[in-house]
Amino acid sequence: MANFQSTDYVTAMVATLLAPLPVKKFQKRKPTRATDTEYITINALPINADVMQKCICNVNYHVKDLGLGTPDLTKIEAGTKAVLGILKQVSLTSMLIDFESQETIPDEPQSETFSNMRFSIKQINK
């Protein structure tokens, strides 16, 4: 397990791959005082310690609502397509990323809606 990678490594790698997108990216969660109208949060579920490490990575594309309970579906759809365009079927030397699912979720307390995209990450642990 000399090359064991943590979920922090996985989220950092995904953030690096998404660097071309012109919105802020946060690992784990958005800082409390951040006021961005569009942003991405990246988090990962537990990773195993086998030779082929596996985990699920969530990429959430957040967009402020247009008004009370009115999501900006145009921006959400554009953000979803942009993320998928970069991450769908990525194959790196030691990492494989496969798209699993997507759903749009309202976050009423934050007056925003987000697109939750789930990716299966496989990391070779030599």
URHUUR-V659848 format. One record per pair of residues at least 12 apart in sequence whose C-alpha atoms are under 7 Angstrom apart, sorted by the first residue. I is the first residue (numbers start at 1). J is the second residue. D is the distance in Angstrom with one decimal. If there is no record, write none. Layout:
I;J;D + I;J;D
This chain:
1;125;6.5 + 1;126;6.7 + 2;126;7.0 + 3;125;5.4 + 3;126;5.9 + 4;49;6.8 + 4;125;5.6 + 6;47;6.8 + 7;44;5.8 + 7;46;6.8 + 7;47;6.2 + 11;27;6.4 + 11;42;6.0 + 11;43;6.0 + 11;44;6.6 + 18;86;6.8 + 23;38;6.4 + 23;39;5.3 + 24;39;5.1 + 24;40;6.3 + 25;39;6.0 + 25;40;4.7 + 25;41;5.8 + 26;40;6.1 + 26;41;4.7 + 26;42;6.2 + 27;41;5.7 + 27;42;4.9 + 27;43;6.0 + 28;41;6.4 + 28;42;5.7 + 28;43;4.8 + 29;41;5.7 + 37;63;5.8 + 37;64;5.2 + 38;62;5.5 + 38;63;4.6 + 38;64;6.6 + 39;61;6.0 + 39;62;5.3 + 39;63;6.9 + 40;59;6.8 + 40;60;5.5 + 40;61;4.7 + 40;62;6.0 + 41;59;5.9 + 41;60;5.2 + 41;61;6.8 + 42;58;5.7 + 42;59;4.7 + 42;60;6.4 + 43;57;5.8 + 43;58;5.3 + 43;59;6.8 + 44;56;5.7 + 44;57;4.2 + 44;58;5.9 + 45;57;6.4 + 51;124;6.0 + 51;125;4.6 + 51;126;6.3 + 52;122;6.4 + 52;123;5.8 + 52;124;4.8 + 52;125;5.8 + 53;122;5.6 + 53;123;4.9 + 53;124;6.1 + 53;125;6.4 + 54;121;5.6 + 54;122;4.6 + 54;123;6.4 + 55;120;6.1 + 55;121;5.4 + 55;122;6.8 + 56;118;6.6 + 56;119;5.6 + 56;120;4.8 + 56;121;6.0 + 57;118;5.8 + 57;119;5.2 + 57;120;6.4 + 57;121;6.7 + 58;116;6.6 + 58;117;5.7 + 58;118;4.7 + 58;119;6.4 + 59;116;6.0 + 59;117;5.2 + 59;118;6.5 + 60;114;6.1 + 60;115;5.4 + 60;116;4.5 + 60;117;6.2 + 61;76;7.0 + 61;79;6.3 + 61;80;6.7 + 61;114;5.2 + 61;115;5.1 + 61;116;6.7 + 62;112;6.7 + 62;113;5.9 + 62;114;4.2 + 62;115;6.6 + 63;75;7.0 + 63;76;6.4 + 63;112;5.5 + 63;113;5.6 + 63;114;6.1 + 64;111;6.0 + 64;112;4.1 + 64;113;6.5 + 65;111;5.6 + 65;112;4.6 + 65;113;6.4 + 69;108;6.9 + 71;112;6.8 + 71;113;6.0 + 76;114;6.9 + 76;115;6.5 + 80;115;6.5 + 94;123;5.8 + 94;124;5.3 + 95;122;5.6 + 95;123;4.6 + 95;124;6.5 + 96;121;5.8 + 96;122;5.1 + 96;123;6.6 + 97;119;6.4 + 97;120;5.7 + 97;121;4.8 + 97;122;6.6 + 98;119;5.5 + 98;120;5.1 + 98;121;6.6 + 99;118;6.3 + 99;119;4.5 + 99;120;6.4 + 100;118;5.4 + 100;119;5.3 + 100;120;6.5 + 101;117;5.8 + 101;118;5.2 + 102;115;6.8 + 102;116;5.5 + 102;117;4.4 + 102;118;6.3 + 103;115;5.8 + 103;116;5.4 + 103;117;6.8 + 104;116;6.1
